[in-house]
Amino acid sequence: MDGMGRQRPTSHGVALDEQMFAAQAAAELLGIHRSTLYLAVRKSKLVPDAYTPGGHARFRRETLERFSERLTLDSATGGDGSISRAVASAIASLSHFTKLQPVCEAVVEAALIACPGFETCLAVARDDYTNACNDLRLLAERGLPRRLLQEYHWLRRRPGLDFVSSMVARQQEPFYCYDIQVERGAVPEGGLTALTDAGFRSCAALPCVYDGVTLGLLVCLGRAPCSVSEPEMVALRNLADVLTVALRRQRRDEATLRQTTAISELMRQTQLAHSGVSSADDLGAARRICQQGARARVVREWGLAGAATSAPAPLANLLRAAASTDTPQRVEWAEGDGARIALAIPAQAQDGHAAVGAIWLRQDLCSGMELTLLQVYAQVCAAIASR
């Protein structure tokens, strides 16, 4: 309120007070000419926090400090050169770091440098276990307010609500929104509520897709309307590709470690079977090791004494074909929650042909060791059946 009890003019919910900087004072604080500051505002590189009734821009100290940090890597008005340097830095992180976290940190940093109209950036991964578009794991962030995080988790408990993240993960297409308040019809209800309640006006979300599967998302948010230029769009797509490579590498490395451990455990089971040390549930234990290590939906055997007799039709047919032809078999098909892949390989049996096999969601086949794991499992089954 002013001295006469009137409400101060506001913009974006920010009251004009003594903490706000006019253009000349802001330029002096940043160490640039006022005309350069005006150009940065016109190009959405620097977004004012408020405007006076006469249309003059005002800036918070925090806004100017964030912009000042970017000036160490960029010119005030940006440019393709600064965008290229930001993307190149993120790409270089793939060779500098083997872990996922520092690559994600480099990607979100680069996104905010390349697109300074945004103030917040998130790198998130899809949950590998549930395969649900709304089950996201936060990998890295810059400028994420706790309120948005809490709002998202609270709204997720309401059935039927869709979000920008889930829409992009499902459609596998980038989404850009210059102004949420203007383009309300383009934003899903859950995303509209969460973003507006947290004070955001603009959004860009890009999927990280590999082999038809969304592995994660790169999301940028702004508290003011933000028009993304063509060079900035290209930069965001390139950064989403960097994140995709990092996510793919992480999933492959995790799967390789998990399956290597399972192979070692199965080889130990084989040795125990050959040595005569046994239990009533040897085959069941081996099956569980194989299924958990391979992250398979189903593991079954055919033609082995004590083996499971029931299997989904595609796998049952594949097991019979592998046993009768003595060659590995593979088939793919689609179901409501994603593509399926089944593998079956021959197994040794004293009383005739046999085979073992498994069914995966296609996205879970990521290490290249799944066939090796099945081969070791076949050896365990043969050793157990021959006792």
Secondary structure, DSSP 4 states (H G I P E B T S, - for coil): --TTSPPPPEETTEE--TT-B-HHHHHHHHTS-HHHHHHHHHTTSS--SEE-TT--EEB-HHHHHHHHHHHTTS-TT--HHHHHHHHHHHHHHHHH-SSHHHHHHHHHHHHHHH-TT--EEEEEEE-TTT--TT-EEEEEEES--HHHHHHHHHHTTSTT---HHHHHHHH-S-EEES-TTTSGGGS-HHHHHHHHHTT--EEEEEEEEETTEEEEEEEEEESS--PPPHHHHHHHHHHHHHHHHHHHHHHHHHHHHHHHHHHHHHHHHHHHHHHT---TTHHHHHHHHHHHHHT-SEEEEESSTT------HHHHHHHHHHHHHTS-EEEEEEETTEEEEEEEEEE--TTS-EEEEEEEEGGG--SS-HHHHHHHHHHHHHHHHT-
